[in-house]
């Protein structure tokens, strides 16, 4: 038991350190991390959820939800553990939709890094997506509202923001001072 906790902690710390130090390019290469030519449909793989969100926002029970967890090592490690158990099989270890099960789906899983990098999508969007899944939108994303507590869902999102989102942040102007 303690070995798996220690392993998860080390993996999460390594991911955070690599992204803080060198960004996505260090792990995945420039092409995988570039925003060039990214469309919302590619980000979500199925544009139905995006279209619904733009027209109606999230359903009322999910509106204005905000992640109560800070980006601490403990929250990131716990989120990484939960992500590994529930999400990585489809979304892959780095959240780009290349998990073993995800590659076999007709509609591939979303690229979480690119989705998290879209300013349009807020915490409530991701919480709703995880809780309700994708059946309504014709995808195989399972609903986790009965399998994960709200805290577990938020910790997964905390991990995803720490590990995936920075790699797809908008590029800064190279001529601007740091």
MODELLER restraints for C-alpha pairs under 7 A, 6 or more apart:
rsr = mdl.restraints
at = mdl.atoms
rsr.add(forms.Gaussian(group=physical.xy_distance, feature=features.Distance(at['CA:8:A'], at['CA:77:A']), mean=6.56, stdev=0.5))
rsr.add(forms.Gaussian(group=physical.xy_distance, feature=features.Distance(at['CA:8:A'], at['CA:81:A']), mean=6.10, stdev=0.5))
rsr.add(forms.Gaussian(group=physical.xy_distance, feature=features.Distance(at['CA:9:A'], at['CA:77:A']), mean=5.32, stdev=0.5))
rsr.add(forms.Gaussian(group=physical.xy_distance, feature=features.Distance(at['CA:12:A'], at['CA:76:A']), mean=6.82, stdev=0.5))
rsr.add(forms.Gaussian(group=physical.xy_distance, feature=features.Distance(at['CA:12:A'], at['CA:77:A']), mean=5.46, stdev=0.5))
rsr.add(forms.Gaussian(group=physical.xy_distance, feature=features.Distance(at['CA:12:A'], at['CA:80:A']), mean=6.20, stdev=0.5))
rsr.add(forms.Gaussian(group=physical.xy_distance, feature=features.Distance(at['CA:15:A'], at['CA:163:A']), mean=6.27, stdev=0.5))
rsr.add(forms.Gaussian(group=physical.xy_distance, feature=features.Distance(at['CA:16:A'], at['CA:162:A']), mean=6.57, stdev=0.5))
rsr.add(forms.Gaussian(group=physical.xy_distance, feature=features.Distance(at['CA:16:A'], at['CA:163:A']), mean=5.97, stdev=0.5))
rsr.add(forms.Gaussian(group=physical.xy_distance, feature=features.Distance(at['CA:19:A'], at['CA:163:A']), mean=6.84, stdev=0.5))
rsr.add(forms.Gaussian(group=physical.xy_distance, feature=features.Distance(at['CA:23:A'], at['CA:167:A']), mean=5.64, stdev=0.5))
rsr.add(forms.Gaussian(group=physical.xy_distance, feature=features.Distance(at['CA:24:A'], at['CA:33:A']), mean=5.91, stdev=0.5))
rsr.add(forms.Gaussian(group=physical.xy_distance, feature=features.Distance(at['CA:24:A'], at['CA:167:A']), mean=4.77, stdev=0.5))
rsr.add(forms.Gaussian(group=physical.xy_distance, feature=features.Distance(at['CA:25:A'], at['CA:33:A']), mean=6.12, stdev=0.5))
rsr.add(forms.Gaussian(group=physical.xy_distance, feature=features.Distance(at['CA:33:A'], at['CA:167:A']), mean=6.05, stdev=0.5))
rsr.add(forms.Gaussian(group=physical.xy_distance, feature=features.Distance(at['CA:33:A'], at['CA:168:A']), mean=6.20, stdev=0.5))
rsr.add(forms.Gaussian(group=physical.xy_distance, feature=features.Distance(at['CA:34:A'], at['CA:168:A']), mean=6.83, stdev=0.5))
rsr.add(forms.Gaussian(group=physical.xy_distance, feature=features.Distance(at['CA:35:A'], at['CA:168:A']), mean=6.34, stdev=0.5))
rsr.add(forms.Gaussian(group=physical.xy_distance, feature=features.Distance(at['CA:41:A'], at['CA:47:A']), mean=4.69, stdev=0.5))
rsr.add(forms.Gaussian(group=physical.xy_distance, feature=features.Distance(at['CA:43:A'], at['CA:110:A']), mean=5.89, stdev=0.5))
rsr.add(forms.Gaussian(group=physical.xy_distance, feature=features.Distance(at['CA:43:A'], at['CA:111:A']), mean=5.46, stdev=0.5))
rsr.add(forms.Gaussian(group=physical.xy_distance, feature=features.Distance(at['CA:43:A'], at['CA:114:A']), mean=5.77, stdev=0.5))
rsr.add(forms.Gaussian(group=physical.xy_distance, feature=features.Distance(at['CA:43:A'], at['CA:115:A']), mean=5.55, stdev=0.5))
rsr.add(forms.Gaussian(group=physical.xy_distance, feature=features.Distance(at['CA:44:A'], at['CA:110:A']), mean=4.66, stdev=0.5))
rsr.add(forms.Gaussian(group=physical.xy_distance, feature=features.Distance(at['CA:44:A'], at['CA:111:A']), mean=6.65, stdev=0.5))
rsr.add(forms.Gaussian(group=physical.xy_distance, feature=features.Distance(at['CA:44:A'], at['CA:115:A']), mean=6.77, stdev=0.5))
rsr.add(forms.Gaussian(group=physical.xy_distance, feature=features.Distance(at['CA:45:A'], at['CA:107:A']), mean=6.60, stdev=0.5))
rsr.add(forms.Gaussian(group=physical.xy_distance, feature=features.Distance(at['CA:45:A'], at['CA:108:A']), mean=6.19, stdev=0.5))
rsr.add(forms.Gaussian(group=physical.xy_distance, feature=features.Distance(at['CA:45:A'], at['CA:109:A']), mean=6.59, stdev=0.5))
rsr.add(forms.Gaussian(group=physical.xy_distance, feature=features.Distance(at['CA:45:A'], at['CA:110:A']), mean=5.49, stdev=0.5))
rsr.add(forms.Gaussian(group=physical.xy_distance, feature=features.Distance(at['CA:46:A'], at['CA:107:A']), mean=6.93, stdev=0.5))
rsr.add(forms.Gaussian(group=physical.xy_distance, feature=features.Distance(at['CA:48:A'], at['CA:137:A']), mean=5.61, stdev=0.5))
rsr.add(forms.Gaussian(group=physical.xy_distance, feature=features.Distance(at['CA:49:A'], at['CA:137:A']), mean=5.99, stdev=0.5))
rsr.add(forms.Gaussian(group=physical.xy_distance, feature=features.Distance(at['CA:58:A'], at['CA:125:A']), mean=6.33, stdev=0.5))
rsr.add(forms.Gaussian(group=physical.xy_distance, feature=features.Distance(at['CA:58:A'], at['CA:128:A']), mean=6.94, stdev=0.5))
rsr.add(forms.Gaussian(group=physical.xy_distance, feature=features.Distance(at['CA:62:A'], at['CA:124:A']), mean=5.89, stdev=0.5))
rsr.add(forms.Gaussian(group=physical.xy_distance, feature=features.Distance(at['CA:62:A'], at['CA:128:A']), mean=6.04, stdev=0.5))
rsr.add(forms.Gaussian(group=physical.xy_distance, feature=features.Distance(at['CA:63:A'], at['CA:124:A']), mean=6.05, stdev=0.5))
rsr.add(forms.Gaussian(group=physical.xy_distance, feature=features.Distance(at['CA:64:A'], at['CA:124:A']), mean=6.10, stdev=0.5))
rsr.add(forms.Gaussian(group=physical.xy_distance, feature=features.Distance(at['CA:65:A'], at['CA:123:A']), mean=6.57, stdev=0.5))
rsr.add(forms.Gaussian(group=physical.xy_distance, feature=features.Distance(at['CA:65:A'], at['CA:124:A']), mean=4.92, stdev=0.5))
rsr.add(forms.Gaussian(group=physical.xy_distance, feature=features.Distance(at['CA:66:A'], at['CA:123:A']), mean=5.59, stdev=0.5))
rsr.add(forms.Gaussian(group=physical.xy_distance, feature=features.Distance(at['CA:66:A'], at['CA:124:A']), mean=6.37, stdev=0.5))
rsr.add(forms.Gaussian(group=physical.xy_distance, feature=features.Distance(at['CA:67:A'], at['CA:123:A']), mean=6.39, stdev=0.5))
rsr.add(forms.Gaussian(group=physical.xy_distance, feature=features.Distance(at['CA:67:A'], at['CA:154:A']), mean=5.82, stdev=0.5))
rsr.add(forms.Gaussian(group=physical.xy_distance, feature=features.Distance(at['CA:69:A'], at['CA:154:A']), mean=6.98, stdev=0.5))
rsr.add(forms.Gaussian(group=physical.xy_distance, feature=features.Distance(at['CA:69:A'], at['CA:155:A']), mean=6.95, stdev=0.5))
rsr.add(forms.Gaussian(group=physical.xy_distance, feature=features.Distance(at['CA:69:A'], at['CA:158:A']), mean=6.98, stdev=0.5))
rsr.add(forms.Gaussian(group=physical.xy_distance, feature=features.Distance(at['CA:71:A'], at['CA:158:A']), mean=6.44, stdev=0.5))
rsr.add(forms.Gaussian(group=physical.xy_distance, feature=features.Distance(at['CA:75:A'], at['CA:155:A']), mean=5.97, stdev=0.5))
rsr.add(forms.Gaussian(group=physical.xy_distance, feature=features.Distance(at['CA:75:A'], at['CA:158:A']), mean=6.97, stdev=0.5))
rsr.add(forms.Gaussian(group=physical.xy_distance, feature=features.Distance(at['CA:76:A'], at['CA:155:A']), mean=6.82, stdev=0.5))
rsr.add(forms.Gaussian(group=physical.xy_distance, feature=features.Distance(at['CA:76:A'], at['CA:158:A']), mean=6.08, stdev=0.5))
rsr.add(forms.Gaussian(group=physical.xy_distance, feature=features.Distance(at['CA:76:A'], at['CA:159:A']), mean=4.59, stdev=0.5))
rsr.add(forms.Gaussian(group=physical.xy_distance, feature=features.Distance(at['CA:78:A'], at['CA:155:A']), mean=6.65, stdev=0.5))
rsr.add(forms.Gaussian(group=physical.xy_distance, feature=features.Distance(at['CA:79:A'], at['CA:155:A']), mean=4.41, stdev=0.5))
rsr.add(forms.Gaussian(group=physical.xy_distance, feature=features.Distance(at['CA:79:A'], at['CA:156:A']), mean=4.13, stdev=0.5))
rsr.add(forms.Gaussian(group=physical.xy_distance, feature=features.Distance(at['CA:79:A'], at['CA:158:A']), mean=6.43, stdev=0.5))
rsr.add(forms.Gaussian(group=physical.xy_distance, feature=features.Distance(at['CA:79:A'], at['CA:159:A']), mean=4.88, stdev=0.5))
rsr.add(forms.Gaussian(group=physical.xy_distance, feature=features.Distance(at['CA:80:A'], at['CA:156:A']), mean=6.57, stdev=0.5))
rsr.add(forms.Gaussian(group=physical.xy_distance, feature=features.Distance(at['CA:80:A'], at['CA:159:A']), mean=5.61, stdev=0.5))
rsr.add(forms.Gaussian(group=physical.xy_distance, feature=features.Distance(at['CA:82:A'], at['CA:156:A']), mean=6.21, stdev=0.5))
rsr.add(forms.Gaussian(group=physical.xy_distance, feature=features.Distance(at['CA:83:A'], at['CA:156:A']), mean=5.63, stdev=0.5))
rsr.add(forms.Gaussian(group=physical.xy_distance, feature=features.Distance(at['CA:88:A'], at['CA:99:A']), mean=6.01, stdev=0.5))
rsr.add(forms.Gaussian(group=physical.xy_distance, feature=features.Distance(at['CA:89:A'], at['CA:99:A']), mean=4.87, stdev=0.5))
rsr.add(forms.Gaussian(group=physical.xy_distance, feature=features.Distance(at['CA:89:A'], at['CA:100:A']), mean=5.75, stdev=0.5))
rsr.add(forms.Gaussian(group=physical.xy_distance, feature=features.Distance(at['CA:89:A'], at['CA:101:A']), mean=5.61, stdev=0.5))
rsr.add(forms.Gaussian(group=physical.xy_distance, feature=features.Distance(at['CA:89:A'], at['CA:102:A']), mean=6.80, stdev=0.5))
rsr.add(forms.Gaussian(group=physical.xy_distance, feature=features.Distance(at['CA:90:A'], at['CA:97:A']), mean=6.22, stdev=0.5))
rsr.add(forms.Gaussian(group=physical.xy_distance, feature=features.Distance(at['CA:90:A'], at['CA:98:A']), mean=6.60, stdev=0.5))
rsr.add(forms.Gaussian(group=physical.xy_distance, feature=features.Distance(at['CA:90:A'], at['CA:99:A']), mean=4.22, stdev=0.5))
rsr.add(forms.Gaussian(group=physical.xy_distance, feature=features.Distance(at['CA:90:A'], at['CA:100:A']), mean=6.20, stdev=0.5))
rsr.add(forms.Gaussian(group=physical.xy_distance, feature=features.Distance(at['CA:90:A'], at['CA:101:A']), mean=5.02, stdev=0.5))
rsr.add(forms.Gaussian(group=physical.xy_distance, feature=features.Distance(at['CA:90:A'], at['CA:102:A']), mean=3.89, stdev=0.5))
rsr.add(forms.Gaussian(group=physical.xy_distance, feature=features.Distance(at['CA:90:A'], at['CA:109:A']), mean=6.38, stdev=0.5))
rsr.add(forms.Gaussian(group=physical.xy_distance, feature=features.Distance(at['CA:91:A'], at['CA:97:A']), mean=3.90, stdev=0.5))
rsr.add(forms.Gaussian(group=physical.xy_distance, feature=features.Distance(at['CA:91:A'], at['CA:98:A']), mean=5.65, stdev=0.5))
rsr.add(forms.Gaussian(group=physical.xy_distance, feature=features.Distance(at['CA:91:A'], at['CA:99:A']), mean=4.97, stdev=0.5))
rsr.add(forms.Gaussian(group=physical.xy_distance, feature=features.Distance(at['CA:91:A'], at['CA:102:A']), mean=6.34, stdev=0.5))
rsr.add(forms.Gaussian(group=physical.xy_distance, feature=features.Distance(at['CA:91:A'], at['CA:109:A']), mean=5.80, stdev=0.5))
rsr.add(forms.Gaussian(group=physical.xy_distance, feature=features.Distance(at['CA:91:A'], at['CA:110:A']), mean=6.99, stdev=0.5))
rsr.add(forms.Gaussian(group=physical.xy_distance, feature=features.Distance(at['CA:92:A'], at['CA:98:A']), mean=4.89, stdev=0.5))
rsr.add(forms.Gaussian(group=physical.xy_distance, feature=features.Distance(at['CA:92:A'], at['CA:99:A']), mean=3.70, stdev=0.5))
rsr.add(forms.Gaussian(group=physical.xy_distance, feature=features.Distance(at['CA:94:A'], at['CA:164:A']), mean=6.81, stdev=0.5))
rsr.add(forms.Gaussian(group=physical.xy_distance, feature=features.Distance(at['CA:95:A'], at['CA:111:A']), mean=5.94, stdev=0.5))
rsr.add(forms.Gaussian(group=physical.xy_distance, feature=features.Distance(at['CA:95:A'], at['CA:112:A']), mean=5.12, stdev=0.5))
rsr.add(forms.Gaussian(group=physical.xy_distance, feature=features.Distance(at['CA:95:A'], at['CA:113:A']), mean=6.26, stdev=0.5))
rsr.add(forms.Gaussian(group=physical.xy_distance, feature=features.Distance(at['CA:95:A'], at['CA:164:A']), mean=6.75, stdev=0.5))
rsr.add(forms.Gaussian(group=physical.xy_distance, feature=features.Distance(at['CA:96:A'], at['CA:110:A']), mean=6.95, stdev=0.5))
rsr.add(forms.Gaussian(group=physical.xy_distance, feature=features.Distance(at['CA:96:A'], at['CA:111:A']), mean=4.20, stdev=0.5))
rsr.add(forms.Gaussian(group=physical.xy_distance, feature=features.Distance(at['CA:96:A'], at['CA:112:A']), mean=5.95, stdev=0.5))
rsr.add(forms.Gaussian(group=physical.xy_distance, feature=features.Distance(at['CA:96:A'], at['CA:113:A']), mean=6.63, stdev=0.5))
rsr.add(forms.Gaussian(group=physical.xy_distance, feature=features.Distance(at['CA:97:A'], at['CA:108:A']), mean=6.50, stdev=0.5))
rsr.add(forms.Gaussian(group=physical.xy_distance, feature=features.Distance(at['CA:97:A'], at['CA:109:A']), mean=4.77, stdev=0.5))
rsr.add(forms.Gaussian(group=physical.xy_distance, feature=features.Distance(at['CA:97:A'], at['CA:110:A']), mean=5.55, stdev=0.5))
rsr.add(forms.Gaussian(group=physical.xy_distance, feature=features.Distance(at['CA:97:A'], at['CA:111:A']), mean=5.16, stdev=0.5))
rsr.add(forms.Gaussian(group=physical.xy_distance, feature=features.Distance(at['CA:102:A'], at['CA:108:A']), mean=5.87, stdev=0.5))
rsr.add(forms.Gaussian(group=physical.xy_distance, feature=features.Distance(at['CA:102:A'], at['CA:109:A']), mean=5.91, stdev=0.5))
rsr.add(forms.Gaussian(group=physical.xy_distance, feature=features.Distance(at['CA:107:A'], at['CA:139:A']), mean=6.22, stdev=0.5))
rsr.add(forms.Gaussian(group=physical.xy_distance, feature=features.Distance(at['CA:112:A'], at['CA:164:A']), mean=6.86, stdev=0.5))
rsr.add(forms.Gaussian(group=physical.xy_distance, feature=features.Distance(at['CA:113:A'], at['CA:164:A']), mean=4.48, stdev=0.5))
rsr.add(forms.Gaussian(group=physical.xy_distance, feature=features.Distance(at['CA:113:A'], at['CA:165:A']), mean=4.81, stdev=0.5))
rsr.add(forms.Gaussian(group=physical.xy_distance, feature=features.Distance(at['CA:113:A'], at['CA:167:A']), mean=6.82, stdev=0.5))
rsr.add(forms.Gaussian(group=physical.xy_distance, feature=features.Distance(at['CA:113:A'], at['CA:168:A']), mean=6.06, stdev=0.5))
rsr.add(forms.Gaussian(group=physical.xy_distance, feature=features.Distance(at['CA:114:A'], at['CA:168:A']), mean=5.65, stdev=0.5))
rsr.add(forms.Gaussian(group=physical.xy_distance, feature=features.Distance(at['CA:116:A'], at['CA:161:A']), mean=6.84, stdev=0.5))
rsr.add(forms.Gaussian(group=physical.xy_distance, feature=features.Distance(at['CA:116:A'], at['CA:165:A']), mean=5.15, stdev=0.5))
rsr.add(forms.Gaussian(group=physical.xy_distance, feature=features.Distance(at['CA:117:A'], at['CA:165:A']), mean=5.35, stdev=0.5))
rsr.add(forms.Gaussian(group=physical.xy_distance, feature=features.Distance(at['CA:117:A'], at['CA:168:A']), mean=5.28, stdev=0.5))
rsr.add(forms.Gaussian(group=physical.xy_distance, feature=features.Distance(at['CA:117:A'], at['CA:169:A']), mean=5.34, stdev=0.5))
rsr.add(forms.Gaussian(group=physical.xy_distance, feature=features.Distance(at['CA:127:A'], at['CA:153:A']), mean=6.86, stdev=0.5))
rsr.add(forms.Gaussian(group=physical.xy_distance, feature=features.Distance(at['CA:130:A'], at['CA:143:A']), mean=6.31, stdev=0.5))
rsr.add(forms.Gaussian(group=physical.xy_distance, feature=features.Distance(at['CA:130:A'], at['CA:144:A']), mean=5.98, stdev=0.5))
rsr.add(forms.Gaussian(group=physical.xy_distance, feature=features.Distance(at['CA:131:A'], at['CA:143:A']), mean=5.25, stdev=0.5))
rsr.add(forms.Gaussian(group=physical.xy_distance, feature=features.Distance(at['CA:131:A'], at['CA:144:A']), mean=4.75, stdev=0.5))
rsr.add(forms.Gaussian(group=physical.xy_distance, feature=features.Distance(at['CA:131:A'], at['CA:145:A']), mean=4.23, stdev=0.5))
rsr.add(forms.Gaussian(group=physical.xy_distance, feature=features.Distance(at['CA:132:A'], at['CA:143:A']), mean=4.44, stdev=0.5))
rsr.add(forms.Gaussian(group=physical.xy_distance, feature=features.Distance(at['CA:132:A'], at['CA:144:A']), mean=6.55, stdev=0.5))
rsr.add(forms.Gaussian(group=physical.xy_distance, feature=features.Distance(at['CA:132:A'], at['CA:145:A']), mean=6.37, stdev=0.5))
rsr.add(forms.Gaussian(group=physical.xy_distance, feature=features.Distance(at['CA:133:A'], at['CA:141:A']), mean=4.85, stdev=0.5))
rsr.add(forms.Gaussian(group=physical.xy_distance, feature=features.Distance(at['CA:133:A'], at['CA:142:A']), mean=4.64, stdev=0.5))
rsr.add(forms.Gaussian(group=physical.xy_distance, feature=features.Distance(at['CA:133:A'], at['CA:143:A']), mean=3.87, stdev=0.5))
rsr.add(forms.Gaussian(group=physical.xy_distance, feature=features.Distance(at['CA:133:A'], at['CA:144:A']), mean=6.83, stdev=0.5))
rsr.add(forms.Gaussian(group=physical.xy_distance, feature=features.Distance(at['CA:134:A'], at['CA:140:A']), mean=5.97, stdev=0.5))
rsr.add(forms.Gaussian(group=physical.xy_distance, feature=features.Distance(at['CA:134:A'], at['CA:141:A']), mean=4.67, stdev=0.5))
rsr.add(forms.Gaussian(group=physical.xy_distance, feature=features.Distance(at['CA:134:A'], at['CA:142:A']), mean=6.41, stdev=0.5))
rsr.add(forms.Gaussian(group=physical.xy_distance, feature=features.Distance(at['CA:135:A'], at['CA:141:A']), mean=6.78, stdev=0.5))
